Amino acid sequence: MTGSNHLLDVYNIKVTFKGDDGAVNALENVSFHIEKGEILGIVGESGCGKSVTSLSIMRLLGQKGRITEGEISFKGKALTSLSEYEMQKIRGNEISMIFQEPMTSLNPVFTLGNQMIETIRLHLKLSKKEARKLAIDMLKKVGIPRAETIIDDYPHALSGGMRQRVMIAMALVCQPSLLIADEPTTALDVTIQAQILDLMKKLIQESDASIMLITHDLGVIAEMADRVIVMYAGQIIEDADVYTLFDNPKHPYTQGLLRSIPHMDGDEVERLESIPGSVPSLQNMPKGCRFSTRCAYVTEKCLTESPELLSLSRGHSARCWLLTKDNAGDVSEFHQVFI
């Protein structure tokens, strides 16, 4: 299962959450890998399973969520079979995560310094003085002004953008092998956003680390990612290198996402396209293809049978009945053929 240069392998995982009305599957048949030194982008609308995928890797699904099928391997070690104590040694050290919501990710009753220094001393075994100096240096690197003073402040004294930068500093301070970044620049202005993205790139160059970048911003993906996974309703529906995905997307959903973003050379009076409808709820998934309720090219087969993720060419896969290995063009070209 594990490739020779793979840092992380996620193989056919299924994640189930227990609710008041029974169990629901948040992820199904999700498989991908991340190579050493690679930036993998994950895109899709809210509710598609991006954050659940990242929390599955960190084993932070809470009491009601669990991985019911599949395996996650990091550096050849099966994370799904580790004890909680063993996972604690990996979290924040070898695998770090920048969480989506900075307002609730920092403990309000401890200073920023206490929270950063605790992480550093736990994983790097430094003295309190050395850990404090390293924390201040890291805060400066992510653009925090007056870091020597702010390190002694409580989270409530900082704006949302400043808190997000602190979260990024905490995630990077132990120089992890894998950084999972869930919407890392959401609360930041464009200047700080560029600084943070540059900092993440430097992490790759200096330590041969890898990044799993989750974002709604396709511009950030185009700038940062080597390879892109598109998720929809708890499944991967397309997987390709970043150039192939932007130049030659195959799945109707991916095409819709790309058509919904403005272009510098576009007609200023032309309306942006949108994908009709919304992501189906976990409790009410379509029987066949999960995108069938919103797809312009839907057929009878799409309504009754779920497609597999089909390898179209080297490094490019898509989950659509309108595509075949021998006939992997734009789905709109084949619409008449299949109906």
Secondary structure, DSSP 4 states (H G I P E B T S, - for coil): ---TTEEEEEEEEEEEEEETTEEEEEEEEEEEEEETT-EEEEE--TTSSHHHHHHHHHT--TTTEEEEEEEEEETTEEGGGS-HHHHHHHBTTTEEEE-S-HHHHS-TTS-HHHHHHHHHHHHH---HHHHHHHHHHHHHHTT-TTHHHHTTS-GGGS-HHHHHHHHHHHHHTT--SEEEEESTTTTS-HHHHHHHHHHHHHHHHHH--EEEEE-S-HHHHHHH-SEEEEEETTEEEEEEEHHHHHHS--SHHHHHHHHTS--TTS-TTSPPP---S-PPPGGG--SS-TTTTT-TT--HHHHH-PPP-EEEETTEEE--TT-BTTB-S-HHHHHHHH-
